[in-house]
Amino acid sequence: MKQKVSNLFIGLILIAWVCLVPMAVYANDFDRIKGRIVAGLLEGDIDAATVTELLDSQRADGTWPGINYEDVSRTGFEHRLHSANLVLLSKAYTHRGSKFRRNKRVLQAIERGLSHWVEHDYFCDNWWHNQIGTPMNMVHVMLLVGSSLPADLVEATQPIIGRAHLNASGARPSGDRIKIAGILAKNLLFINDLSQFEEVIKVIEGEIKFAEGRGMQYDYSFHHREDRVNNTLSYGLGYADAFVEWAVYVAGTQYAFSEEKSRQLVDYYLDGIAKTMAFGKYPYTGAKNRSIARPGALNPLPADTPKKLLLTTDYRRLELEEVIATREKGINRQTRSHSTFFWHSEHFTFQRPHYFASVRMYSTRNANMEVPYNSEGLKNHHRGDGTNHLAVTGLEYADIFPVLDYQKIPGATILQKEILPDENQIQKWGSTEFVGAATDGTYGLVAYDFKSAHDPLSAKKAWFFFDEGYVCLGAGIEARSGRAVYTTINQNLLQGQVAVSKGAGHRMLPTGSHELDGIPWVFSDSVGYVFPENQLVRVASGPVSGRWTDISQQTSSPKELVTKDVFSLWLDHGSRPGNGTYSYVVFPAVSRSQVAELATNMPLQIVANTRDIQAVKHPDRGLYQLAFYRAGSLELEDGLTVKMDSPGLLMIQLADGKVVKITGSDPTRRLAALNFRISHALSGTSGMATLATQAGDTSVRLELPQGMFAGKSAVLELK
């Protein structure tokens, strides 16, 4: 009997040891993670003057002057400033380098301010503040000073923080779920709920995944809503930052994320976020939606996130280090060129060491623009209409938006109206399928069978990208309206004087508006614009005024008049064009004398510009780019003809007179393969293509990606 009792006792000890030892390990990791979060909250210095002002100005009821506590609307809710003040005071109370550390007056101010909020429980018409903004600030207050606050006040704050939970309306998978789960996890750390914390961490890790609806797309762009609008540089940034934040918090602990998830996040950051930005540094206007209505929307991003990624993995380290160097030491650090089409978002980007360009479109598969939620971005009607933005410095459009002419968006062909439609008419779904690009990762062309969602206007628009610059073609421009139709080449901040060609030389344009019929070239701010054919060119330069409140009704929007010097360049197609065309070539990062030389000796040649076919060749590189809007044939040069059996895009690369690479895509997403004939004998083997050569001609069947990869290019390498 004693032996049985002894064995039972030993067994219980072993069971307890097996259970308790892992719990002890988790408990240590638990504390370590909490310490990392608090350390992160305390980063940076405390502005003593600001803290003093908050202490001196706080009213007896815990409120602060200058905050409208009555307005809980989507455009107001200045209460966010109140909760932010509480976080700042909490940092001042806790920070070791703060002269307010453990200051009784500061703690009393926090208690008054928090008690006021708990008493009134402010609830905003915008769910984001209720489920993310307010809970985030409140849990940060708890982590910083919760142990020093009255227990009943801490308890009363819990329901407010608790609105950030996994069943909240905003915790949609692949949406704001990571952010909300992160707030919940921080609160679990505060209340020491270890078991539920582990479950939430698994939820956060599981959100790094490809999605067919909301979330990270298979092309590494990001969709926040079912409208399939590109949100890579808004919600997509927050998605990445939230995951990286927690990846760092849990690194080296029992909760650490898997290497697979960390690598997927690195791929998304480098191939999605960084390639959507100019030089991997500047959030670019072509990918922005309503956030352009906020001052500083295009400010360069810091290097914090890629630095944090390097704390979690060595995967693609050199590329992450290059992004960091670019952001910290300048765009001259950028060396990686790319040509990228985000086929799920109808967005194209092209990077060279000396310039970045983008094209934004929409189709039957996605909407043109984000809805102006919370009354922001009130004039964004045409910002998806085949827009083409260019960066040489990355500062070309910085805070231009209150003075921008929203009917002269760079790259877009727009019917000019007295006023834009109502803001509720901004978001529209496209009515055309032929929207896409062909790219081999280095070079690319973009084609758009454009049909305006707002006006009786259509056009065939295409862009052809090379190292030196890019060619822009338009054909079949038709408008059933007596209003003028313009294609805007650029509208950006004016730097220096504008020069135009004059005979064998040039002349400087004074500020104001100018009509330049048949001008060969225009030069502004290190960019040359060359016109291969006679066209009616218009230029305007000089001061333009406007207000941020013209494009945003947020109460925080600056209300003073803004004046900026603006350069605008556009082509005038007149009214009721029946088969209008345009052509121009953009040469970035050049001098005035170089533009004159380029206009005389064009390195890029237009092969065709009709409503059926648009094509450009680079003779020195042996590269041809072709957009077929319908089946047809085109002679590229003597002895080289291409005949397409369907609409589609092709790039043909020659070397020593032989075809060595063919890149193709189907902008309609309907075809399983591109079938075409090329008047060259081709040789080579590939699982993605079938070649049949007869009498010097080769029939090619190029298999195309399908499913979630439909719209992506197929690249055929030949011997």
WOHU-V288690 format. One record per residue. RES is the residue in one small letter. D_LAST is the distance of its C-alpha to the last C-alpha in whole Angstrom. Layout:
BEGIN
{{RES D_LAST} {RES D_LAST}}
END
This chain:
BEGIN
{{m 85} {k 85} {q 82} {k 80} {v 81} {s 80} {n 76} {l 76} {f 77} {i 74} {g 72} {l 72} {i 72} {l 68} {i 67} {a 68} {w 66} {v 63} {c 64} {l 65} {v 63} {p 60} {m 62} {a 63} {v 59} {y 58} {a 61} {n 60} {d 57} {f 58} {d 60} {r 58} {i 56} {k 59} {g 59} {r 56} {i 56} {v 59} {a 58} {g 55} {l 58} {l 60} {e 57} {g 58} {d 62} {i 65} {d 66} {a 69} {a 70} {t 69} {v 70} {t 74} {e 73} {l 72} {l 75} {d 78} {s 77} {q 76} {r 79} {a 82} {d 80} {g 76} {t 75} {w 74} {p 74} {g 72} {i 70} {n 71} {y 72} {e 72} {d 69} {v 67} {s 65} {r 61} {t 61} {g 64} {f 64} {e 65} {h 66} {r 63} {l 65} {h 68} {s 65} {a 63} {n 67} {l 67} {v 64} {l 65} {l 68} {s 67} {k 65} {a 68} {y 70} {t 68} {h 66} {r 67} {g 67} {s 69} {k 72} {f 73} {r 72} {r 74} {n 76} {k 79} {r 78} {v 75} {l 75} {q 78} {a 76} {i 73} {e 75} {r 77} {g 73} {l 72} {s 75} {h 75} {w 72} {v 73} {e 76} {h 74} {d 71} {y 69} {f 67} {c 64} {d 63} {n 59} {w 59} {w 56} {h 59} {n 61} {q 58} {i 56} {g 58} {t 62} {p 61} {m 59} {n 61} {m 64} {v 62} {h 61} {v 65} {m 66} {l 64} {l 65} {v 69} {g 69} {s 71} {s 74} {l 74} {p 77} {a 76} {d 77} {l 75} {v 72} {e 73} {a 73} {t 70} {q 68} {p 68} {i 66} {i 63} {g 63} {r 62} {a 58} {h 58} {l 55} {n 57} {a 57} {s 56} {g 53} {a 52} {r 49} {p 46} {s 43} {g 46} {d 49} {r 49} {i 48} {k 50} {i 53} {a 53} {g 53} {i 56} {l 57} {a 56} {k 58} {n 61} {l 61} {l 61} {f 64} {i 66} {n 64} {d 63} {l 61} {s 60} {q 59} {f 57} {e 54} {e 54} {v 53} {i 51} {k 49} {v 49} {i 47} {e 44} {g 44} {e 43} {i 40} {k 38} {f 35} {a 37} {e 37} {g 40} {r 42} {g 40} {m 37} {q 34} {y 31} {d 29} {y 32} {s 34} {f 37} {h 40} {h 43} {r 45} {e 44} {d 43} {r 40} {v 40} {n 38} {n 41} {t 38} {l 40} {s 44} {y 44} {g 41} {l 42} {g 45} {y 43} {a 41} {d 44} {a 47} {f 44} {v 44} {e 47} {w 48} {a 45} {v 47} {y 50} {v 50} {a 47} {g 49} {t 51} {q 51} {y 50} {a 47} {f 44} {s 41} {e 38} {e 36} {k 38} {s 38} {r 34} {q 34} {l 36} {v 34} {d 31} {y 33} {y 35} {l 32} {d 29} {g 32} {i 35} {a 34} {k 31} {t 33} {m 35} {a 35} {f 34} {g 35} {k 38} {y 40} {p 40} {y 39} {t 41} {g 38} {a 38} {k 42} {n 45} {r 48} {s 48} {i 48} {a 52} {r 52} {p 53} {g 50} {a 48} {l 45} {n 46} {p 44} {l 43} {p 45} {a 43} {d 45} {t 42} {p 39} {k 42} {k 43} {l 40} {l 40} {l 43} {t 42} {t 38} {d 36} {y 33} {r 31} {r 34} {l 32} {e 31} {l 34} {e 36} {e 34} {v 36} {i 39} {a 39} {t 38} {r 41} {e 43} {k 42} {g 40} {i 37} {n 36} {r 35} {q 32} {t 29} {r 27} {s 25} {h 24} {s 23} {t 25} {f 26} {f 29} {w 29} {h 32} {s 34} {e 32} {h 32} {f 29} {t 29} {f 27} {q 28} {r 28} {p 30} {h 32} {y 32} {f 32} {a 32} {s 32} {v 33} {r 35} {m 35} {y 37} {s 37} {t 38} {r 37} {n 39} {a 42} {n 42} {m 44} {e 46} {v 50} {p 52} {y 53} {n 56} {s 57} {e 54} {g 51} {l 54} {k 52} {n 48} {h 48} {h 45} {r 43} {g 40} {d 40} {g 36} {t 38} {n 36} {h 37} {l 36} {a 37} {v 37} {t 40} {g 40} {l 44} {e 43} {y 45} {a 47} {d 50} {i 50} {f 50} {p 54} {v 54} {l 51} {d 51} {y 49} {q 49} {k 46} {i 44} {p 41} {g 38} {a 40} {t 42} {i 45} {l 48} {q 51} {k 54} {e 57} {i 57} {l 54} {p 55} {d 57} {e 55} {n 55} {q 53} {i 50} {q 48} {k 46} {w 43} {g 41} {s 41} {t 37} {e 34} {f 31} {v 31} {g 28} {a 25} {a 21} {t 20} {d 17} {g 20} {t 19} {y 20} {g 22} {l 24} {v 27} {a 29} {y 32} {d 34} {f 37} {k 41} {s 43} {a 45} {h 48} {d 49} {p 48} {l 45} {s 41} {a 38} {k 34} {k 33} {a 30} {w 29} {f 25} {f 25} {f 24} {d 25} {e 27} {g 29} {y 28} {v 29} {c 32} {l 32} {g 35} {a 36} {g 38} {i 41} {e 44} {a 47} {r 50} {s 52} {g 54} {r 53} {a 51} {v 47} {y 45} {t 42} {t 42} {i 40} {n 42} {q 45} {n 45} {l 48} {l 49} {q 48} {g 50} {q 50} {v 48} {a 47} {v 46} {s 45} {k 48} {g 48} {a 46} {g 47} {h 48} {r 51} {m 51} {l 52} {p 56} {t 56} {g 56} {s 54} {h 53} {e 51} {l 49} {d 48} {g 45} {i 44} {p 41} {w 41} {v 43} {f 42} {s 44} {d 43} {s 40} {v 38} {g 38} {y 38} {v 37} {f 38} {p 36} {e 38} {n 42} {q 43} {l 46} {v 46} {r 48} {v 49} {a 51} {s 52} {g 55} {p 57} {v 56} {s 59} {g 58} {r 59} {w 57} {t 60} {d 58} {i 55} {s 57} {q 60} {q 60} {t 63} {s 61} {s 60} {p 61} {k 63} {e 64} {l 62} {v 59} {t 58} {k 55} {d 53} {v 51} {f 48} {s 47} {l 45} {w 44} {l 44} {d 47} {h 46} {g 49} {s 51} {r 50} {p 46} {g 45} {n 42} {g 41} {t 38} {y 38} {s 35} {y 35} {v 33} {v 34} {f 33} {p 34} {a 36} {v 37} {s 40} {r 42} {s 41} {q 37} {v 38} {a 39} {e 37} {l 34} {a 36} {t 36} {n 32} {m 30} {p 27} {l 26} {q 27} {i 28} {v 26} {a 28} {n 31} {t 33} {r 34} {d 31} {i 28} {q 28} {a 25} {v 24} {k 22} {h 21} {p 21} {d 20} {r 18} {g 16} {l 16} {y 18} {q 20} {l 22} {a 25} {f 26} {y 29} {r 29} {a 27} {g 27} {s 24} {l 24} {e 23} {l 21} {e 21} {d 22} {g 19} {l 18} {t 20} {v 19} {k 21} {m 22} {d 24} {s 26} {p 26} {g 24} {l 22} {l 18} {m 16} {i 14} {q 12} {l 11} {a 10} {d 12} {g 12} {k 9} {v 8} {v 6} {k 9} {i 11} {t 15} {g 18} {s 21} {d 24} {p 27} {t 30} {r 29} {r 29} {l 26} {a 24} {a 21} {l 20} {n 20} {f 19} {r 18} {i 16} {s 16} {h 13} {a 11} {l 8} {s 6} {g 5} {t 8} {s 11} {g 14} {m 15} {a 13} {t 14} {l 13} {a 15} {t 14} {q 18} {a 19} {g 16} {d 16} {t 14} {s 16} {v 15} {r 17} {l 16} {e 18} {l 20} {p 22} {q 26} {g 29} {m 30} {f 26} {a 27} {g 26} {k 23} {s 20} {a 17} {v 13} {l 10} {e 7} {l 4} {k 0}}
END
